[in-house]
Amino acid sequence: MSPPAAEPAGVVDGAACDLSPADDAMLARAAAGGTPVYLYDLRRVAARAARLRAAFGGRVGLSFAVKANPNPVLLRALGGMVDGLDVSSGGELAQATAAGWDAGRISFTGPAKRDPEIRAALAAGIGDLVVESLAEARAADAIAGEMGLRQSVLARIAPDRVPKGFGDQMAGRPSPFGIDAEEAADTLAQIAALPNLRLAGLHFYSGTQCLRPEAVVENWRIFIALARALAPLCADGPLRLILGAGLGIPYHLTDTPLDLSAVAGDIAPDLDALAAEGRFARPVLELGRYLVGPAGWFLTRVVAVKDSRGQRIALCDGGMNAHLAASGHFGMVIHRNYRLHLVGGRDGGGDGEIEPVNLTGPLCTSIDRLAQGAMLPRVDPGALIALHMSGAYGPTTSPVHFISHPIPREAVVTEGGEILAADWLPQSDRPR
């Protein structure tokens, strides 16, 4: 797929702020096959990847974290957009290779890898096995020895601090992820001494969902300083560095989109200085939601509407079971509505006064809510609601089997604008 030079008109940082009638027609076509459904626009994904490369001027490579969205059609398309994938389980490794990825372009992170997963990864020819503790490194060393291999590994380091502004923080506190920076020197020396492993680089990840450019840059500088300090403990040759990007997306109307040009411009001298030292290969940014989140929508249809104690409630065919993150139960401390709109409503060219409405799902629990007091044109039964920013952490993050409602369909928009089914769960796992 040839990436377009820019994202489609009517979007700001991929956020549909003023969708055109053509965009609304695309969403309606996707929903015609049944709801709830996720729609991923591969054109927007490609444009975002191209935008990232242009912003950093070739100073970084790009890796996609499969946990953000393991849809196989998307994974196949990403083969021409990013340099590698990161998986966090043996199952994700199998999904990635089934989608056509060479295991040599894949890294494998995760705090509790089982021996069979490590063995399968080594047998597949994994590019970077990311060890997160000395115990895991010793297990990998024993397995590599049994297989007659000398496996290249990266050590994941847990920094001792993370700047303010990250939605989820994984540094400066007790953590299951990585080797604490305070103990890294001693631990890396022991890993480097293992006979069947080659310590070929470092992996850093300490926070995600950040919309503050200065915080992103400060975090990367923490990574770079640690890399310089720990490099003498690693193998000879250009060392591989994977930097958890942490780039956020504007899920909510009050969010200001991240200024990518500010991030790239501020960090460019640091990246240039790192490259000039000759000790490191080109760093790789590990991305998930930033790449695919704004390129996806969750579409759900209103089954019934009721008025209850002064509030209007729209009951939808997909709720928390289909989109846990939008319901506020995936790392969100205080529930805030996702960006959303009524397909074909006033924002799409129709008429109607704006009024508040609560959107709930089909589950028998009070926590099944998609939005509270959303300001929309009047919502009636049969209305189609589109939740934006839904290209990451969707179906596979959600309790899709709870109460055995239909599992959401998945579809993609191709480069030519065609909408194709992209379901990948077995039909036996799709109760109807």
N, C-alpha and C positions, 0 to 999 in steps of 0.2 A: 504494500500500500504506500503511495506517495503522500507524505504528510502535507496538508494544506498550509499555506503560509500564515494564516491567521484563523482564529476561531470564528464561527459563523456570526453574522451580524446580530445585534440585539443581546449580546452577552457581555458582562464585565467580569473578568477573571473566571469565565465559565459560568457565572451566576446569571440565570435567566431573569433579568430585571425588567425586560419589556419584550416578552416573546411575541414574535410576529404571527399573523394568521397561518403562515406556512408551518411554523413550529407547532402551533396548536393542532393543525391538521395531522402532522406527523404523530403527535401524542394520541390523537383520537384513533388513528389507523392502528397504532400499536395495541390499543385497548380493545379494538374490535374483536380480537381473538379470545377475549376473556380477561377478567381482572380477578384478583390483583396481578399486576405484571410490572417487572422492572424493564426499563428500556435504556440501553447503553449506546451512545452515539460514538462510533469508532472514529468519525471525522474529528470530533472534539478532542478525543484522547490523543490522536496523532498531532493535532495542532498544539496541544499543551506540551507534548514531548518536544516538538520543534521549537516552541517558545523557550523552553528551559535551555535547550542547547544553544540557542542564539543568545540568550541573556548571559550565559557564562562563557561564551566565546570559545568553546571547546576545552575549557579548563577542567571539566569534570565528566565522568561517565554517568550513566543512569541505570539504576536497578529498580525493579518493581517488586514490592512485597506481596506475594501471592495471597496472604491472609486477607488483604484488603478486598480482593475479588478474584476467586479462582475459576470464574466461568471459562470453559475451554475455548469458546470462540474468541473471547477477549484475549486469552493467553496466546492463542495462535497469532492474532493480529499484532500483539505487542512484540513479536519476534522481529519485526521490521522497525520498531520504534525505540526500543531500549536495548542496552548492552547485555543485561542479565536479569535473572530473577533471584529472589530470595524466598526460600521455603522454610517452614517452621515445623514440619512433620514429614514422616515417610509417606503419608498419604498425599501431601501437597507435592512432594517430589514425583510421585507416580502420576499425578494430574499434569504436572508440568511436562514431563517426558512424553506422556500420551498426547499432549497438545503440540508435540513436535520440537520441543526444546532439547538441545544437547545438554547433558548433565554437566559438561565442562563449563557451561555458562551460568551455572546455578550455585548459589551459596546456601548453606543450611544452618540456620540459627535455631535456638530453642533451649530452654533451661533444663529440660528433663528428657533428653534423647535416650531412647532405649537401645540396648545393644543390637537388636535386629534391625532397627532403623539405621544405625551407624554402619552396620555391615552391608545393608542394601545400598546405602549411599556410596560407600567405597567401591562396591562392585559395579555400580553404575558409572563411576568415573566422575564423581562430584568435583566441581571446580574448587570451591572453598568450603571445607568443613569448619564451622565456627565453633570453637570450644569455649564453654562458659565457666569452666572450673577446672582445677587440677585433676579432680577425680574423673571428670569426663574426658580430659586429655589422656589420662592413663588408660581408660577403657578403650578409647580410639587407638591408642598405641598398641594395646594387646591385640585388638582385632586386625589392625594393619599388619602386625607381625604374623598372625595366623594366615593371612592372605598373601604374604610375601610382598607387601607393598611398603613404600615410604610415602605417606600421605601428607600433602601440603595442608596446613591448617592456619586459620586466623584465630587470634585470641580476642574475645569480646571483653572490653574494659568498661567498668561502671565508674564514671567520673564522680568526684566527691561533691560536685555542685552542679546546679542547672540554673540558668537565669530565670527570672520571673517572666511569666507570659505564656508558658506552655500548659496546654489543657491537661495533659497527663505527664507526670514527672517520674523518672526512673533512676534518679541520681541523688547522692547525698543522704540516702536513707537505707535502712536494711532492704535488700532487694534479692530476688531469686535470679536476677539477670546479670550475667557477666562476672568478671573478677574485679573486686573493689580496687580502685586506683591506689589506695594506700598500701595494698598488698601485692600490687602488680609486678613490681621488680623481682621480688623473691619467687613468685609463682611462675612468671615467664621464664626465669632462669631454669626452673625445674622442667617446664614444658620443653624448652629448647634442648634439654639433655636427653629427652626420650628418643630412643634409637630409630623408631619407625615413623616419626613425625618430623615434618619440616615447618618451623614457625615462619610462615611466609608473609605475615602482615597482621593488621589490627582492625578490629571492628568496634565502632562506638555508636551508642544509641542511648540517649538519656531523656528525651522528651518528644512530644508530638503535639500537633494542632496549635501551632504558634502563628499569630497574625502580626507580631511585632518584628519588623526587620532587624532592629538593633539587637533584640534578644536572640534571633536566629544566628546572626553573625557572631555574637559573643559566645554562643554555644559551640559553634564550629571552631572558634579560636581556642576554646578549652580542649577540644579534640586534637587540634594541630599541636598544641603545646605538649599534650600527653604523648602523641605520636613521636615527636622529636626526642622526648625523654626516654621512651621505651625502645626506640629503634635499635640501639646497640645490642639489645638482648635478642633480637630477631636474626633470621638467616641473612646471608649476604645477598646482594642483588636488589633491584628496585622492589620495595615492599608495597604490598597491596593495602590500601586503606578503604574501608567502607564507612561512610559517615551517615548516621541516621539523620535524614534531612530535617524532619520536624516541621515542614512547611504546612501551614494551616489553610483552610478554605472557609469562606463566609457562609456558614450554615444558617445563620439567623439574620433577620432584617437589620438588626442593630450592629452587625459585624462589619468592620471595614476590611475589604479584601487586602491581602498581603501585597505589598509593593515589591514585586520580584526584582525589578531593576535596581531598587535601593539595596537589596540583599547582595545581588551580583556585583554591583559597583563597589560596595564597601569591602567585600571579601576578596576581590580580584587581586590586590597586592599581596595578600597572605598566600593565595594559591600560587601566584607567580614566584614568590620567594621559596615556597616549598618545592616547586618544580625545579628551581635553579640549584637546589642542593644536590640533586641527583640520587638521593637515597630512596625516593618514593616514586612508584608508578602514579599515573593520573588518578586522583581520588574518585571514588564512585559515590554518588548520592543515592541512598536507599529511600525510595518514595512509595507511598501507597495512596492514601486518599487524595493528595494533591494532584496526582496524575489522572485519576479516574472518577473521583467523587463528583466534580461539577459536570461531568459528561453523562450523568445518569439521572433518571427520574423514577419514582415509584408512583404507579397509577392505581388508584382504588376507586371503586364506584359506590355511591351512596345507595344503600338498600332501603332505608327508612329514615324519616325525620320526625322528631317529637319535640314538644315544648314541655319543659319541666322546671317548675318553680322559677319562672322568669328567664330561663335560658333555653336557647335553641340548640338541639343536639342532632347531629347527623351521624347515623350508624352506618359504617362502611364495611365492605366485604373483606378488607385486609386491615389489620391493626398491629398490635404488638407482636403477634405471632409471626407476621410477615416482615415487619420492619422494627426490630427492637430498638435500634439507635434513635429513630425518629420519636419513639414513645418516651425517650428520656431515660431508659434503663441500661444504657451502655456507656458508663463512665460520666454521665452528666449529673452533677450535683443538684442543680436546679433546672427543672424542665423549662425549656424555651422552644417555641414553635420553629420548625424548619421553615425555610422559604417555601411557599406553596401558592398555587392558584387554582381557580376553577376553570377547567378547560372549556373554552367557548364562552366564558363569562365576560364581564366587562373588560378585563385586561386582555381578552382575546378578541374583542370587537363587539361583544354583545351589550345588552342594557341591564339595568338593575341597580338599586341602591346598595351600598356597602353596609353590611351589618355583621355583628359578631356571631360566631357559631362554634360550638365544640365538636370536634371530630373524634369519634370513638370507633373501635373495631368490633369484631363479632364475638369476642371472648366473654366468658362469664366471670369477669374480675374487674374491679373498679380501676385497676392500673392500666387497663387497655385503652390508651388514649393516644391520638396522633397530634391533636392540637387543642389548645384551650383559648377560646375567645379570638379565633382567627377572623380577620376582617375580610369578608368575601361578598360578592354579589349573592343574592338569595339562593340558598342551596336547597334543592328539592330532590325527591327520590329519582334515581337514575343519573344524577349529576356525576361527572368525572372529575376527581381531584388529583392534581399532580404535585407531589412533594419533590422539590429540587434537591440537589446535593446528595443524591442517593446512589451514586455509582460505586461507592465503597461501603463495606461493612453492612451489607444488605441481607440476602437470604441465609447465607451460611453463618451469620452472627445471630440469627433469630430463632426462637423456639417454634420452628415450623410445624412440629408434630403435636403441639399442645392443643387439645380438644379436636384434633383431626380435621381441621378446616383445610381447604385446598392449599397446597404449597404454591407460592407465587410463580407464575411463568416468568421466563426471561427472554428478551429479544434484543437484537442489535440493529443499529442503522449502519449500513455499509457506506463506503466512500461515495458510491453512486446514489445514495439516498434511499436504497431499498431496505425494507424492514424484514429481517429474517428471524425465525425462531432460534433461540439459543439455549433451550432447556437442556439440562445435562443430568439431572437427577433421574434415576430409573423410574419408570412408570409405576412400579410397585411401591415407590416411596411417595407417590403423588395421590393422596386420598381425594376423592371427589364426592 
